[in-house]
């Protein structure tokens, strides 16, 4: 059966070889045309160096969020990838590019712009502490803007995250300082009033009741002053966090390679080979389908094996195919007359 299939396929191909190869040739031509006529792509990239333990972080006891089993570059790349999936982050980045006018369009235009931004920007870690941000478009200036916007938006996001926390903490402790100060003033005034009303005796000690009340007032003043001191220290720490936040971010995330506007189009050998493989595969599939379809639809008996498998009959004879010319028929020799002896008696 396998031999019959192979013979059928070969016969279908060699019966119309040019027609069978036509889809393959057309696919190659379309692939070459697609590659040659495709708009040029311009690549822009920038690199961020991530320092897990900066000097300022060690002095202020601020540790990185990266786990010990994940490199700083990998943690940063994962965080950037997660942020690119959010519309708020992408929207902030688009404000710094020439895509901003598209945000005035309808919901479909906005969604397509978000999708375009996410598709063209790629994040990849390079080693343990280096992160590369790449953008490839048909506009060199836009490629540059996408990389710059992504890097700047990420650094601002890191600073704003800690900044908002520090501002909230500072505001919280500022609100506590005023009532704590009032409690201290009230406790101090109560102690002063008690001492004015009950001065220290000239001889002997205070009565036990007065001494107990005096101890209570002094303890209340000490507690109020302790709460006020703790609130002031926490408020000062929050204010210090505001000051150190930007310096800490700048030390932790340093832009090593600034993105530049590409001057020439990027040629990707990998993309070229991938596109050609796709078109070659399509051409082979169409040619194989044409050959297989011709062999499947052809019901004629072309080989001896067709008789046995198709008709289930034994093959008795096969007319041979010969390309030799048939020799001309030989001319018959002229008849020779033979004299027969006469049977009559001679006189």
BELNORZI-V437020 format. One record per backbone hydrogen bond with DSSP energy under -1.0 kcal/mol. NH is the residue of the N-H (numbers start at 1). CO is the residue of the C=O. Records with the same first field share a line. If there is no record, write none. Layout:
NH->CO / CO
This chain:
5->1
6->2
7->3
8->4
9->5
10->6
11->7
12->8
13->9
14->10
15->11
20->16
21->17
25->21
26->22
27->23
28->24
29->25
30->26
31->27
32->28
33->29
34->30
35->31
36->32
37->33
42->137
44->135
46->133
47->257
48->131
49->254
50->129
51->252
58->54
59->55
60->56
62->57
70->67
73->128
75->71
76->72
77->73
78->74
79->75
80->76
81->77
82->78
83->79
84->80
86->83
90->86
91->87
92->88
93->89
94->90
95->91
96->93
97->94
100->97
102->99
103->100
104->101
105->102
110->106
111->107
112->108
113->109
114->110
115->111
116->112
117->113
118->114
119->115
120->116
121->117
122->134
124->132
126->130
131->48
132->124
133->46
134->122
135->44
136->120
137->42
143->139
144->140
145->141
146->142
147->143
148->144
149->145
150->146
151->147
152->148
153->149
154->150
155->151
156->152
157->153
158->154
159->155
160->156
161->157
162->158
163->159
164->160
165->161
166->162
167->163
168->164
169->165
170->166
171->167
172->168
173->169
174->170
175->171
177->173
180->176
181->177
182->178
183->179
184->180
185->181
186->182
187->183
188->184
189->185
190->186
191->187
192->188
193->189
194->190
195->191
196->192
197->193
198->194
211->207
212->208
213->209
214->210
215->211
216->212
217->213
218->214
219->215
220->216
221->217
222->218
223->219
224->220
225->221
226->222
227->223
228->224
229->225
230->226
231->227
232->228
233->229
234->230
235->231
236->232
237->233
238->234
239->235
240->236
241->237
242->238
243->239
244->240
245->241
248->244
249->245
250->246
251->247
252->248
253->249
254->49
256->47
257->47
266->41
272->268
273->269
274->270
275->271
276->272
277->273
278->274
279->275
280->276
281->277
282->278
283->279
284->280
285->281
286->282
287->283
288->284
289->285
290->286
291->287
292->288
293->289
294->290
295->291
296->292
297->293
298->294
306->303
308->304
309->305
310->306
311->307
313->307
